[in-house]
Amino acid sequence: MKVGVIADDLTGANATGVKLIKQGFEAATMVYYDQEPASGSYNAVCIDTDSRYARKDVSEMRIKKSLNNLQRWGVDVICKRIDSTVRGNIGTEIDMVLNELGERSIAVVVASFPDSSRITSGGYLLVDGVPVQATDVAKDPVMPLTESYVPSIISKQSEHLVSHIGLETVLQGKKTILQELKRKINEGNRILVMDAVTDEEIEDIAHAMALIEDYQLVPVDPGPLTAYYAKAYTSLHTQSKKILVTVGSVTSLSGEQLTYLIDKTDAKPVYVDAEKLASLSDSWETEVQRAVTAALEAIHHQDILIITTNSPEAKRLELKRLAEEQGVSQDQLAKRIADGLGKITRIVIQSTNYEIGGCFSSGGDVTASLCSVGRAEGIKLKNEVLPLVAYGEFIGGYFDGIPLATKGGMVGDKKAIHTIVKHLLANQTSTKQVQ
């Protein structure tokens, strides 16, 4: 998959390119609009048209030339980068892209850049909580901005129908966003301006956009929407590697983190009965085999496979009582549980025909068992995804070279596992062969 970004200035092109890199793409910036992308290791190109303050005819010529070059390069996703304070020929440049791509193309505008304190609510762009027209942008010597309502700014420059989708819709998640996008498109709107206050909301918009099949959607934004949409579209249209999530920790925090992951990904966990694993009897092997069978079936239908003893319906495990009944220590039974999860994960990796793009394990005992049953020599550490969350890859054994992220059961906020899984997914993109 190849991503092409048409930017109206050089720093904006670079800023969007960096966002794409964080999503796992290999990105480059072309400093001349008439320069066709050369063959190379990158799969994302940002072209600087230097058209923010250009005359309309000049702007249109540069957009057309850039788009033609990207199409010859074999681009799959077209994106339009705009200024984070909505200066420039925004409507004109959007129109040029839509007219060149044809009547089945739709522009989705999200002017928000939360990391830089730019958000949109009610259609209004706020910078540090202030309407953009009340900031220094209003004093721009070339093109002063006199309003903050993004749909109006674009409508005054565009020949196409412009509509607004408010925050009340966006906050309901990607399913509701998808329905509203389809409704607005069916009404004949070609430019849809959407509110967003957080990156999470922008990501939901991107995922909803990627699910629309009958139209070519063009993200128009300062960078975040482009990066999230490029990743969502690529994941949807290529054979993704599978991510395995193995969680043995039964803390309330781990439960919250799993719930958040499930809500965001629609993954259906394979729940393992901890009490059956806390045994030296045949129940251990029986439960392992049952869970393996369930996991190998589940992996056909989802890219993120969760294997966990942390079921919301499970009763609290009375490890002390079970240890006394079996005449063993609690530590022995705790290790049996961890080893069971490790073995289930190992067999799934060995048995599935799908490529494994990464593993995540929660809890030091589970991670140790995973290394042990996988006969790994160790973990080659690369970086830190979050504080106290290590990222690397297995060394040797059955899992040699497979990426791994690990954390303790009490580490991170409720979004932690989801953030880690996104990191594992993003690192798949950079390893895909550029076609």
Stockholm file with secondary structure:
# STOCKHOLM 1.0

chainA/1-435         MKVGVIADDLTGANATGVKLIKQGFEAATMVYYDQEPASGSYNAVCIDTDSRYARKDVSEMRIKKSLNNLQRWGVDVICKRIDSTVRGNIGTEIDMVLNELGERSIAVVVASFPDSSRITSGGYLLVDGVPVQATDVAKDPVMPLTESYVPSIISKQSEHLVSHIGLETVLQGKKTILQELKRKINEGNRILVMDAVTDEEIEDIAHAMALIEDYQLVPVDPGPLTAYYAKAYTSLHTQSKKILVTVGSVTSLSGEQLTYLIDKTDAKPVYVDAEKLASLSDSWETEVQRAVTAALEAIHHQDILIITTNSPEAKRLELKRLAEEQGVSQDQLAKRIADGLGKITRIVIQSTNYEIGGCFSSGGDVTASLCSVGRAEGIKLKNEVLPLVAYGEFIGGYFDGIPLATKGGMVGDKKAIHTIVKHLLANQTSTKQVQ
#=GR chainA/1-435 SS CCEEEEESSHHHHHHHHHHHHHTTCCEEEESSTTCCCCSSSCSEEEEECCCTTSCHHHHHHHHHHHHHHHHHHTCSEEEEECCTTCCSSHHHHHHHHHHHHCTTEEEEECCCBGGGTEEEETTEEEETTEEGGGSGGGGCSSSCCCCCBHHHHHHTTCSSCEEEECHHHHTTCHHHHHHHHHHHHHTTCSEEEECBSSHHHHHHHHHHHHTCCSSEEEEEESSHHHHHHHHHHHHHHSCCCEEEEEECCCCHHHHHHHHHHHHHHCCCCEECCHHHHSCSSHHHHHHHHHHHHHHHHHTTTCSEEEEESCCTTCCCCCHHHHHHHHTSCHHHHHHHHHHHHHHHHHHHHHHCSSCEEEEEEESHHHHHHHHHHTTCCEEEEEEEEETTEEEEEEESGGGTTCEEEEECTTCSCTTHHHHHHHHHHHHHHTTSCCC
#=GC SS_cons         CCEEEEESSHHHHHHHHHHHHHTTCCEEEESSTTCCCCSSSCSEEEEECCCTTSCHHHHHHHHHHHHHHHHHHTCSEEEEECCTTCCSSHHHHHHHHHHHHCTTEEEEECCCBGGGTEEEETTEEEETTEEGGGSGGGGCSSSCCCCCBHHHHHHTTCSSCEEEECHHHHTTCHHHHHHHHHHHHHTTCSEEEECBSSHHHHHHHHHHHHTCCSSEEEEEESSHHHHHHHHHHHHHHSCCCEEEEEECCCCHHHHHHHHHHHHHHCCCCEECCHHHHSCSSHHHHHHHHHHHHHHHHHTTTCSEEEEESCCTTCCCCCHHHHHHHHTSCHHHHHHHHHHHHHHHHHHHHHHCSSCEEEEEEESHHHHHHHHHHTTCCEEEEEEEEETTEEEEEEESGGGTTCEEEEECTTCSCTTHHHHHHHHHHHHHHTTSCCC
//
